[in-house]
């Protein structure tokens, strides 16, 4: 009788999680905030992560040490990671050594010819965090201490940085437990920021309001048509995330009201007339009312008036804050609402933090960072100060969320809080206020979707009272520093 064959056990297919991220947190006594370390994400700046990592590998130097530029050294000194020998703490060296004799061998006062040498600050501490988005849940954040858990920290570093990923059976089990090797159904679906050049979007903000059409319009000269994979020559971007939809055909528009390039998907039924308009073959007078309204909202058609920056400059000078109404145009807001709701539903956001409960968030969220790196000239003009973007933080507040009274760290010299979504939709009178404690008293500021407030985050305390029940509010905090700031931007 022939032997009966039985199928073997089903082997679960494991994949490398494509959206996991690595964070390095660095605590430097006297330099970093006692409640919050310096943080850098691998997805933000791999080279800077390599520099930080190599500093903590003194006993086991990496095969390829990153070369330090003058700006790198200035940054490391600003953070307290590199110190002149005369400022080096012998107690810190003793604490980092296996015994006193090792410490004394490590610490050798330099000869006079080397008095300007710098040394690593042995009191600095490294923390490794891995963030793993789980589909339809939220990000799972797991922390590891370099001194107490060096082996797993090295494994995580190798997982994110190695070109060829080969792991032992034991290492693979650890990576599975962390979610870095996972079943395909645990990985969130990719989400793209896909602005659409159409006004019948269900998330178009305040659609019930009927704005009067401008009588005189002109074509925006800052546009580019993308038919293939390459960006149009006119489109110059400092940062492009893979979260930005790049599937042609796309019409890129730079809105002069906020300096932001937006890649609009064009409905097939509108493409022919739109191309005719851009080529000068379709007069503005022949546009339908719907086309005029939609294309004006998108920034393709412009009125003769320009944003009144002088009024904002005067308000900021007089009160130390100002409100920019409609920093984003309606179609930019509609696209952001779709995108942000999708990343929350898919599980890309961190659920809660030690600072605020009932808040989901993400540091340097890709779509927000895409906006952040573009509209800083508007803030420089209003503040009349040369600025550069430091970091941004997206926050989704649920009912009961309360932002405690606080001032921000040095990377937040100027703050821009921009309301991107409210559910249900709220007018300015209904909006959840932010409170600023200014020299002239406490100001309660209410913002509609698309509105932004500019204020000095590291100078003035600010807070929000508990969010009323039945509400959700999405806000992005965009932070700016002086153009000559040499500290960590993240």
Buried (B, 14 or more C-beta within 10 A) or exposed (E): EEEEEEEEEEEEEBEEBEBBBBBBBBBBEEBBEEEEBBBBBBBBBBEBBBBBBBBBBEEEEEEEEBEEEEEBBEBBBBBBBBBEBEEBBEEBBBEBBEEEEEBEEBBEEEEEEEEEEBBBBBBBBBBBBBBBBBBEEBBBBBEBBBEEBBEBBBBBBEBBBEEEEEBEEEBBEBBBEBBBBBEEEBBBEEBBBBBBBBBEBEBBBBBEEEEEEBEEBEEBEBBBBBEEEEBBEEBEEEEBBEBBBBEBBBBBBBBBBBBBBBBBBBEEEBBEBBBEBBEEEBEBEEBEEEBBBBBBBBBBBBEEEEBEEEEBBEBBEEBBBBBBEBBBBBBBBBBBBBBBBBBBBBBBBBBBBEEBEBBBBBBBBBBBBBBBBBBBEBBBBBBEBEBBBBBBBBBBBBEEBBBEEEEBBBBBBBBBBBBBBBBEBBEBEEBBEBBBEBEEEEBEBBBBBBBBBBBBBBBBBBBBEEBEEEBBBBBBBBBBBEEEBBBBBB
